[in-house]
Amino acid sequence: MNGEMDLIEAPLLEVRDLKVTYEAQRGSFFKHVEYVHAVKGVSFKVARGTTMGLVGESGSGKSTIGKSILRLAPMAAGSISYDGQEISSLSDRDFMPYRKKIQTIFQDPYASMNPRLTIASIVAEPLMVHAKEMSKTQRLERVADLLEKVGLPADAMNRYPHQFSGGQRQRICIARALSSSPEFIICDECVSALDVSVQAQIVNLLQDIQDELGITYLFIAHDLAVVEHICQEALVMELGEIVEQGPTDALYRSPQHPYTQRLLNAVPKMPTIVGAG
């Protein structure tokens, strides 16, 4: 019985003592190397089917953590486990199956899309890598289904990124992230570039997708007011360290760290708005 409980409660993602250090050269003639400690021994767990918020100002190290999980930032120390498997030391070849399971939604939807490609090509791109057995017809059917899931018409696949609004582009990026049927999605400031009303629409969409598909999110943001609407738990980061963590409602009701209090006081509340945008 205890073994069954351990299996049920095992986290989908576990980060242990993660450290990320960058080298920075200083001086014009006699250059010397200095080190920037972007992440300083961070540890946390994300339960399957939940949303963990990672909150902090620019430069706090939160996006670096997301990049480390995706192997886009070098780890100086620590380990990352996914579904019980240590993945941070895997070779690129052995890590490839996890690229299908772990997807990301970036802050700037337009910058993350090739403006010369149609929406069909953009959304189908992960399928070209992770579902090579699919025919072109099957890929287009999958794209149409995904666009409708994120609130866009299927014929949007024949258009280009510049023909859509910011909120619509982010919906396209969500469709692209879903195309490989991932289990875990890193949302890296995915609503911070959008208007407040559109932010609420995207947050509602992400929640609907989670309810339907059981996807787990790591939601990276600088705005605790946004995190309140989607995250069950939150980690507050300052200068590469976690200064406070716990259930989101508790952080709002009684923030303990002065930095958390400043973050809460700095942002307006976000209205809950349901609809397409």
C-alpha positions in Angstrom: 0.0 0.0 0.0 2.8 2.4 0.8 4.4 1.7 -2.5 1.2 2.5 -4.3 0.9 5.8 -2.4 4.5 6.7 -3.2 3.9 6.1 -6.9 0.8 8.2 -6.9 2.5 11.1 -5.1 5.7 11.0 -7.0 6.3 14.4 -8.7 6.4 14.7 -12.4 9.4 17.1 -12.3 11.9 17.5 -9.5 14.7 20.0 -9.5 17.4 19.5 -6.9 20.1 22.1 -5.9 20.2 23.6 -9.3 23.0 26.1 -9.9 23.6 28.0 -13.1 26.7 30.1 -13.6 27.7 32.2 -16.5 31.2 33.6 -17.4 31.5 37.3 -18.1 34.7 38.9 -19.2 35.6 42.3 -17.8 38.3 44.8 -18.8 39.5 46.1 -22.2 43.2 45.3 -22.2 43.8 42.9 -19.4 40.6 40.8 -19.5 39.7 38.7 -16.5 36.8 36.4 -16.1 34.0 37.0 -13.6 31.2 34.7 -12.8 27.5 35.5 -12.7 25.5 33.2 -10.4 22.1 33.2 -12.1 20.6 30.4 -10.1 21.9 29.5 -6.6 21.0 26.0 -5.4 17.2 26.0 -6.2 15.1 22.9 -5.4 11.4 22.2 -6.0 8.9 19.6 -7.1 6.0 19.9 -9.5 3.1 17.4 -9.1 1.5 15.8 -12.1 -1.5 17.7 -13.4 -0.8 20.9 -11.4 0.5 24.3 -12.2 3.5 25.6 -10.3 4.2 29.3 -10.5 7.7 30.7 -10.6 7.6 34.4 -9.9 10.2 37.1 -9.8 11.5 40.3 -11.4 13.6 40.4 -14.5 17.1 39.0 -13.7 15.8 36.9 -10.8 16.8 33.6 -12.5 13.3 32.2 -13.1 13.6 32.0 -16.9 17.0 30.4 -16.5 15.5 27.6 -14.6 13.1 27.0 -17.5 15.9 27.0 -19.9 17.9 24.6 -17.8 15.0 22.1 -17.9 15.0 22.4 -21.7 18.8 22.1 -21.8 19.1 25.6 -23.2 21.1 26.9 -20.2 24.2 25.2 -18.8 24.0 23.6 -15.3 26.9 24.2 -13.0 25.5 21.8 -10.4 22.4 19.9 -9.3 20.1 17.6 -11.1 16.7 17.5 -12.8 14.4 14.4 -12.8 11.4 13.9 -14.9 8.9 11.2 -14.0 11.5 9.5 -11.8 14.3 9.6 -14.4 17.3 11.8 -14.0 17.5 13.7 -17.3 20.1 16.5 -16.8 23.0 14.2 -17.5 21.5 12.4 -20.5 23.1 12.7 -23.9 21.4 14.7 -26.6 20.2 11.5 -28.2 18.8 10.0 -25.0 17.2 13.3 -24.1 15.3 13.5 -27.5 12.2 11.6 -26.2 11.8 14.2 -23.5 11.7 17.0 -26.0 8.4 15.5 -27.1 7.1 15.3 -23.5 8.4 18.8 -22.4 7.3 21.8 -24.5 7.4 25.5 -24.0 5.4 28.7 -24.8 7.6 31.7 -25.1 7.0 35.3 -24.0 7.0 36.9 -27.5 4.8 34.8 -29.8 5.8 36.7 -33.0 9.5 36.3 -32.3 9.1 32.6 -31.7 7.6 32.0 -35.1 9.1 32.1 -38.6 7.3 34.9 -40.3 7.8 33.2 -43.7 6.0 30.1 -42.8 2.3 29.5 -42.8 0.5 28.7 -39.5 0.1 25.1 -40.8 3.9 24.7 -41.1 4.6 26.3 -37.7 2.1 24.2 -35.8 3.1 21.0 -37.6 6.9 21.5 -37.1 7.1 19.4 -33.9 5.2 16.6 -35.7 7.9 16.6 -38.4 10.4 15.7 -35.7 8.4 13.6 -33.2 5.7 11.9 -35.4 7.5 11.2 -38.7 5.1 8.3 -39.4 2.2 10.8 -39.9 1.3 11.6 -43.5 0.9 15.2 -44.7 -2.9 14.8 -44.6 -2.8 13.5 -41.0 -0.6 16.4 -40.0 -3.0 19.0 -41.5 -5.9 17.3 -39.8 -4.0 17.5 -36.5 -3.2 21.2 -37.1 -6.9 21.9 -37.8 -8.0 20.2 -34.6 -5.4 22.0 -32.5 -6.3 25.4 -33.9 -10.0 24.8 -33.0 -8.9 23.7 -29.6 -7.2 27.0 -28.9 -10.2 29.0 -30.3 -9.1 29.7 -33.9 -10.8 28.6 -37.1 -9.2 25.7 -39.0 -8.6 27.9 -42.1 -6.2 30.0 -40.1 -3.6 27.5 -41.0 -3.3 29.0 -44.5 -2.3 32.5 -43.2 0.9 34.0 -41.8 1.9 35.2 -38.3 1.7 38.9 -39.2 -2.0 38.5 -40.0 -3.0 37.8 -36.4 -3.2 39.8 -33.2 -0.9 39.3 -30.3 -3.4 37.1 -28.4 -4.1 35.1 -31.5 -0.4 34.5 -32.1 -0.1 33.2 -28.6 -2.9 30.8 -29.2 -1.0 29.6 -32.2 2.0 29.0 -30.1 -0.1 27.1 -27.6 -1.3 24.9 -30.5 2.3 24.3 -31.5 3.2 23.3 -28.0 0.3 20.9 -27.9 1.1 19.3 -31.3 3.5 16.6 -29.9 1.0 15.7 -27.1 3.3 16.8 -24.3 2.9 16.1 -20.6 4.7 19.1 -19.3 4.7 22.7 -20.7 6.9 25.5 -19.5 5.0 28.8 -19.9 7.8 31.4 -19.9 6.2 34.8 -19.4 3.7 33.7 -22.0 1.1 36.4 -21.1 3.3 39.3 -20.0 3.5 40.9 -23.5 -0.3 40.9 -23.9 -3.0 43.4 -22.8 -4.6 42.6 -19.4 -7.9 41.4 -20.9 -6.1 39.2 -23.4 -3.9 37.8 -20.5 -7.1 36.6 -18.8 -8.3 34.9 -21.9 -5.0 33.0 -22.4 -4.9 32.0 -18.7 -8.5 30.7 -19.0 -7.5 28.8 -22.2 -4.5 27.2 -20.4 -6.8 26.1 -17.5 -9.3 24.6 -19.9 -6.6 22.6 -21.7 -5.2 21.4 -18.4 -8.7 20.3 -17.3 -9.2 18.4 -20.6 -5.7 16.9 -21.1 -4.2 16.8 -17.6 -1.1 18.7 -18.7 1.4 19.9 -16.0 2.6 23.6 -16.2 5.6 25.5 -14.9 4.2 29.0 -15.2 7.0 31.6 -15.2 5.9 35.2 -14.6 6.8 38.4 -12.8 3.2 39.2 -12.0 1.7 37.5 -8.9 -1.8 38.8 -9.9 -1.6 36.5 -13.0 -0.2 33.6 -11.0 -3.1 33.8 -8.6 -5.5 32.8 -11.3 -3.8 29.6 -12.6 -1.3 28.3 -10.1 -1.9 26.0 -7.1 1.5 26.7 -5.7 4.2 29.3 -6.3 7.9 29.9 -5.8 9.1 33.5 -5.4 12.6 34.1 -6.6 15.0 37.0 -5.9 18.6 37.2 -7.2 18.7 33.5 -8.1 17.3 32.1 -4.9 13.8 31.0 -3.7 12.8 33.4 -0.9 9.3 32.1 -0.3 7.1 29.2 -1.5 3.8 27.7 -0.7 0.1 27.5 -1.8 -0.8 30.5 -3.9 -3.7 31.5 -1.8 -1.5 31.5 1.3 1.1 33.7 -0.4 -1.7 36.2 -1.2 -3.4 36.0 2.2 -0.2 36.3 4.2 3.1 36.9 2.4 6.0 36.4 4.7 9.0 37.8 2.8 9.3 41.6 2.1 10.1 40.8 -1.6 6.8 38.9 -2.0 5.0 41.8 -0.4 6.6 44.2 -2.8 5.6 42.1 -5.8 2.0 42.0 -4.6 1.8 45.7 -4.1 3.3 46.5 -7.5 0.7 45.0 -9.7 -3.1 45.6 -10.2 -5.5 42.7 -10.0 -6.4 41.0 -13.2 -10.0 40.7 -14.2 -11.4 37.2 -15.1 -12.6 37.4 -18.7 -13.7 34.5 -20.7 -13.8 34.7 -24.5 -11.8 34.6 -27.7 -9.1 37.1 -28.4 
